C-alpha cells in the first residue's frame, strides 16, 4: 500500500511548513488518475500524524480528474 508512504510524506511536508505551529486543517487534491485511493489516504492520515504538529488536523480531499497530488491548503493555529 503506497498510500501509507505518500501520506507519511504529506504529513512531514505539512509539519515542516508549519514552522512549529499546530496544523488545524489540510486540504489535499488527489486526481482520480493519480493511482491513489483517497479512502486509504484518509485512513493513514491520523496514524501518520500521531505525535506530530499535524496530529488532530482535519483532512479534506478533493478528487478532480487528473493525475496530480497536491497540498492545496494548510491552516495552522
C-alpha distances in whole Angstrom, upper triangle without the diagonal:
4,5,6,8,9,11,12,14,15,17,18,20,21,22,24,26,27,30,30,30,28,25,26,24,21,21,19,19,16,17,17,16,14,11,9,10,12,12,9,10,13,12,10,13,16,14,14,17,19,22,22,24,21,21,23,23,22,19,20,18,20,19,22,22,21,18,18,16,19,20,23,25,25,28,29,32
4,5,5,6,9,10,11,12,14,16,17,19,20,21,23,25,27,28,28,26,24,25,23,20,19,16,17,14,15,16,15,12,9,8,10,12,13,9,9,13,13,11,13,16,14,13,16,19,21,21,23,20,21,22,22,21,18,19,17,19,18,20,20,19,15,15,13,16,17,21,23,23,26,27,30
4,6,5,6,8,10,10,12,14,15,16,18,20,21,22,25,26,25,23,21,21,19,16,16,13,14,11,14,14,14,11,9,6,7,9,10,6,6,9,9,7,10,13,12,11,14,16,19,18,20,17,18,19,18,18,15,16,14,16,15,18,18,17,15,14,11,14,15,18,20,20,22,24,27
4,5,5,6,9,10,11,12,14,15,16,18,20,21,24,24,24,22,19,21,19,16,17,15,16,14,17,18,18,15,13,10,11,11,11,8,7,10,9,6,8,11,9,8,11,13,16,16,18,15,16,17,17,17,15,17,16,18,18,21,22,21,18,17,14,16,16,19,20,20,22,23,26
4,5,5,6,9,10,11,12,14,15,17,19,20,22,23,23,22,20,21,20,17,18,15,17,15,17,18,18,15,13,11,13,14,14,11,10,13,12,9,10,13,12,9,12,15,17,16,18,16,17,19,18,19,17,18,17,20,19,22,22,21,18,16,13,15,15,19,20,20,22,23,26
4,5,5,6,9,10,11,12,14,15,17,18,21,22,22,21,18,20,18,14,15,12,13,11,14,16,15,12,11,9,11,11,13,11,8,12,12,9,10,13,13,10,12,15,18,16,17,15,16,18,17,17,15,16,14,16,16,18,19,17,14,13,10,11,12,15,17,17,20,21,24
4,5,5,6,9,10,11,12,14,15,16,19,20,20,18,15,16,15,12,13,11,13,12,15,16,17,14,13,10,11,10,12,9,6,9,10,7,6,10,9,7,9,12,15,13,14,12,13,15,13,14,11,13,12,15,16,18,20,19,16,14,11,12,11,14,15,15,17,18,21
4,6,5,6,9,10,11,12,14,15,18,18,18,17,15,17,16,13,15,13,16,15,18,20,20,17,16,14,15,14,15,12,10,12,12,8,8,10,9,6,8,11,12,11,13,11,12,15,14,16,14,16,16,19,19,22,23,22,19,17,14,14,13,17,17,16,18,18,21
4,5,5,6,9,10,10,12,14,16,17,18,17,15,17,16,13,14,13,15,14,17,19,19,16,16,14,16,15,17,14,11,14,15,11,10,13,13,9,10,13,15,12,14,12,14,17,15,17,15,16,16,18,19,21,22,20,18,15,12,12,11,15,16,15,18,18,21
4,5,5,6,9,10,11,12,15,16,16,15,12,14,13,9,11,9,12,12,15,18,18,15,16,13,15,13,15,13,10,12,13,11,9,12,12,9,9,13,15,12,12,10,13,15,13,13,11,13,13,15,16,18,20,19,16,13,10,9,8,11,12,11,14,15,18
4,5,5,6,9,10,10,13,13,14,12,10,12,11,9,12,11,14,15,18,21,22,18,19,16,17,15,16,14,11,12,13,10,8,9,10,7,6,10,11,8,9,7,9,12,10,12,11,13,14,17,19,21,23,22,20,17,13,12,10,13,13,11,13,13,16
4,5,5,6,9,10,12,12,13,13,11,15,14,12,14,14,17,17,21,23,24,20,21,18,19,18,19,17,14,15,16,13,11,13,13,9,8,11,11,8,9,9,11,14,13,15,14,17,17,20,22,24,26,24,21,18,15,14,12,15,15,13,15,14,17
4,6,5,6,9,11,12,13,13,11,14,13,11,13,12,15,16,19,22,22,19,20,18,20,18,20,19,15,16,18,15,13,15,15,12,11,14,15,11,11,10,13,16,14,16,14,16,16,18,20,22,24,22,20,16,13,11,9,12,12,11,13,13,17
4,5,5,6,9,10,10,10,8,11,10,8,11,11,14,16,19,22,23,20,21,19,20,18,19,18,15,15,17,15,12,13,15,12,10,13,13,10,8,7,11,13,10,12,12,14,15,17,19,21,24,23,21,17,14,12,8,11,10,7,10,10,13
4,6,5,7,8,8,8,7,11,12,11,14,15,18,19,23,26,27,23,24,22,22,20,22,20,17,17,18,16,13,13,14,11,9,11,11,7,6,6,10,12,11,14,14,16,18,21,23,25,27,26,24,21,17,15,12,15,13,10,11,10,12
4,5,6,8,10,11,10,14,14,13,16,16,19,21,24,27,27,24,25,23,24,23,24,23,19,20,22,19,16,17,18,14,12,15,14,10,9,10,13,16,15,17,17,19,20,22,25,26,28,27,25,21,18,16,13,15,14,12,13,12,14
4,5,8,9,11,9,13,13,12,14,15,17,20,23,26,27,23,25,23,25,22,24,23,20,20,22,20,17,18,19,16,14,17,16,12,10,11,14,16,14,16,16,18,19,21,23,24,27,25,24,20,17,14,11,13,11,9,11,10,13
4,6,5,7,7,10,11,11,14,16,19,21,24,28,29,26,27,25,26,23,25,24,20,20,22,20,17,17,19,16,13,15,14,11,8,9,12,14,12,15,15,17,19,21,24,26,29,27,26,22,19,16,13,14,12,8,9,7,9
4,6,9,10,13,15,15,18,19,22,25,28,31,32,29,30,28,29,27,28,27,24,24,25,23,20,20,21,18,16,17,16,12,9,12,15,17,15,18,19,21,23,25,28,29,32,31,29,25,22,19,16,17,15,12,12,9,11
4,7,9,12,15,16,19,21,24,26,30,32,34,30,32,29,30,27,28,27,24,23,25,22,19,19,20,17,14,15,13,10,7,10,13,15,14,18,19,22,24,26,29,31,34,33,31,28,24,22,18,20,17,13,13,9,10
4,6,9,12,13,17,19,23,25,28,31,33,30,31,28,29,26,27,26,23,22,24,22,18,18,19,17,14,15,14,10,7,9,11,13,12,15,17,19,22,24,27,29,32,32,31,27,24,21,17,18,15,11,10,6,6
4,6,9,11,15,18,21,23,27,30,31,29,30,27,26,24,24,24,20,19,20,19,15,14,17,15,11,12,11,9,5,6,8,9,8,12,14,17,20,22,26,28,31,31,30,26,23,20,16,17,14,11,9,6,5
4,6,8,11,14,17,20,23,26,28,25,26,23,23,20,21,21,17,16,18,17,13,13,15,14,10,12,12,9,6,5,8,8,6,9,10,13,16,19,22,24,27,27,26,23,19,17,13,14,11,7,6,4,6
4,7,10,14,17,20,23,25,28,25,27,23,23,20,20,20,17,15,17,17,13,13,16,15,12,13,14,12,9,7,8,7,4,6,9,11,15,17,21,23,27,27,26,23,20,17,14,14,11,8,5,5,6
4,7,10,13,16,19,22,24,22,24,20,20,16,17,18,15,13,16,15,12,12,16,15,12,14,16,13,11,8,10,9,5,5,6,8,11,14,17,19,23,23,23,20,17,14,11,11,8,6,5,7,9
4,6,10,13,16,19,21,18,20,17,17,14,15,16,12,11,14,14,10,12,15,13,11,15,16,14,12,9,11,10,7,6,5,6,8,11,14,17,20,20,19,16,13,11,7,8,6,5,7,9,12
4,7,10,13,16,18,16,18,15,15,12,14,15,12,11,15,15,12,14,17,16,14,18,20,17,15,12,14,14,10,8,6,5,6,8,11,13,16,17,16,14,11,9,6,5,5,6,9,12,15
4,6,10,12,15,12,14,12,12,10,12,13,10,10,14,14,11,14,17,15,15,18,21,18,17,14,16,16,12,11,8,6,5,6,9,11,14,13,13,10,7,6,5,5,7,9,12,15,18
4,6,9,12,10,13,11,12,9,13,14,11,12,16,16,14,17,20,18,18,22,24,22,21,17,20,19,16,14,11,8,6,5,6,7,10,10,10,7,6,5,6,6,9,12,15,18,22
4,6,8,6,9,7,9,7,11,12,10,11,15,15,14,17,19,18,18,22,25,22,22,19,21,21,18,16,12,10,7,6,5,7,9,8,7,6,5,7,9,10,13,15,18,21,25
4,5,5,8,8,10,9,13,14,13,15,18,18,17,21,22,21,22,26,28,26,26,23,24,24,22,20,16,14,10,8,5,5,5,5,5,5,6,9,12,12,16,18,21,25,28
4,6,7,8,8,9,12,13,13,15,17,18,18,22,23,22,24,27,30,28,28,25,26,26,23,21,17,15,11,9,6,6,5,6,6,8,10,12,15,16,19,21,24,27,31
4,5,8,10,11,14,15,15,17,19,20,20,24,25,23,25,28,31,29,30,26,28,28,26,24,20,18,14,13,9,9,7,5,5,8,10,13,16,17,21,23,26,29,33
4,6,9,10,13,13,12,15,17,17,17,21,22,20,22,25,28,26,27,23,25,26,23,22,18,17,13,12,10,10,9,7,4,6,7,11,14,15,19,21,24,27,30
4,7,10,12,11,12,15,16,16,17,21,21,20,22,25,28,26,27,24,25,26,24,23,19,18,15,14,12,13,12,10,8,9,10,13,16,18,21,23,26,29,32
4,6,9,8,8,11,12,12,13,17,17,16,18,21,24,23,24,21,22,22,21,19,16,15,12,12,10,13,13,12,9,10,9,12,14,16,19,20,23,26,29
4,5,5,7,9,10,11,12,16,16,16,18,21,24,23,24,21,21,21,20,18,14,14,11,12,10,13,13,14,12,13,11,14,16,17,20,21,23,26,29
4,5,5,6,9,10,10,14,15,15,16,19,22,21,22,18,19,18,16,14,11,10,7,9,8,11,13,14,13,13,11,13,13,15,17,18,20,23,26
4,5,5,6,9,10,12,13,14,16,18,22,21,22,18,18,17,16,14,11,11,9,12,11,15,16,17,16,16,14,16,16,18,19,19,21,24,26
4,5,5,6,9,11,11,12,14,16,20,20,21,18,17,17,17,15,12,13,11,14,13,17,18,18,17,16,14,16,16,19,20,20,22,24,27
4,5,5,6,9,10,10,12,14,18,17,18,14,15,15,14,13,10,11,9,12,12,16,17,17,15,14,11,13,13,15,16,16,19,20,23
4,6,5,8,9,10,11,13,17,16,17,13,13,13,12,10,7,9,8,12,13,16,19,19,18,17,14,15,14,16,16,16,17,19,22
4,6,7,8,9,11,12,16,16,18,15,13,13,13,12,10,12,12,15,16,20,22,22,21,20,17,18,17,19,19,19,20,22,24
4,6,5,6,8,10,14,14,16,13,12,13,13,13,11,13,13,16,17,21,22,22,20,19,16,17,16,18,19,18,20,20,23
4,5,5,6,9,12,11,13,9,9,10,9,10,8,11,11,15,16,20,22,22,20,18,15,15,13,16,16,14,16,17,19
4,5,5,6,10,10,12,9,7,7,8,9,9,12,14,18,19,23,25,25,24,22,18,18,16,18,17,16,16,17,18
4,6,6,9,10,13,11,9,10,12,13,12,16,17,20,22,25,27,27,25,23,19,20,18,21,20,18,19,19,21
4,6,8,8,11,9,8,11,11,13,12,16,16,20,21,24,26,25,23,21,17,17,16,19,18,16,18,18,20
4,6,5,7,5,5,8,8,11,11,14,16,19,21,24,27,26,24,22,18,17,15,18,17,14,15,14,16
4,6,8,7,5,8,10,13,14,17,19,23,25,28,30,30,28,26,22,21,19,21,20,17,17,16,17
4,7,8,6,10,12,15,16,20,22,25,28,31,33,32,30,28,24,23,20,23,21,18,18,16,17
4,5,5,9,10,14,15,18,20,23,26,28,31,30,28,25,21,20,17,20,18,15,15,13,14
4,6,8,9,12,14,17,19,22,25,28,30,30,28,25,21,19,16,18,16,12,12,9,10
4,6,6,9,10,13,16,19,21,24,27,27,25,22,18,17,13,15,13,10,10,9,11
4,6,9,11,14,17,20,23,26,29,29,27,24,21,19,16,18,16,13,13,12,13
4,7,9,13,16,19,22,25,28,29,28,25,21,20,17,18,16,13,12,12,12
4,6,10,13,16,19,22,25,26,25,22,19,17,14,15,12,9,9,9,10
4,7,10,13,17,20,23,24,23,21,18,16,13,14,12,10,9,11,13
4,7,10,13,16,19,20,20,17,14,13,11,11,10,10,11,13,15
4,7,10,13,16,17,18,16,13,12,10,10,9,10,11,14,17
4,6,10,13,14,14,13,10,10,9,9,10,12,14,17,20
4,6,10,11,12,11,10,10,10,9,11,14,16,20,23
4,7,9,10,10,9,11,12,12,14,17,20,23,26
4,6,9,9,10,11,13,12,15,18,21,25,28
4,7,9,11,13,16,15,18,22,25,28,31
4,6,9,11,15,15,18,21,25,28,31
4,7,10,14,14,18,21,24,27,31
4,6,10,11,15,17,21,24,27
4,7,9,12,14,18,21,24
4,6,9,11,15,18,21
4,6,7,11,14,18
4,7,10,14,17
4,7,10,14
4,7,10
4,7
4
